Amino acid sequence: MTIHYTNADWAFNSELFAEHLQKMSEDDVLAAAELMDVSRQAIQRWRSGNYSTDFNFPRMSNFLHLCNLLDLDPRDYFTL
């Protein structure tokens, strides 16, 4: 049996993620920031699509935490 690998370039849809985060209330932002041990400003930047790193998405662990907290499907934000 031969295994074949394919490299796929996935893109993160930061605009859609920001759009969903903008629906959070300020209380939700504060609670999520506390639960994830990040600053409120970090979540505010993600809500505006402004990331402080060279990547156009938050760290994967933070992204997955927010998806869990907001009942979002992480698969919705990645495209080929």
Buried (B, 14 or more C-beta within 10 A) or exposed (E): EEEEEEEEEEEBBBEEBBEBBEEBEEEBBEEBBEEBEBEEEBBBBBBEBEBEEEEBBBEEEBBEBBBEBEEBEEEEBEEE
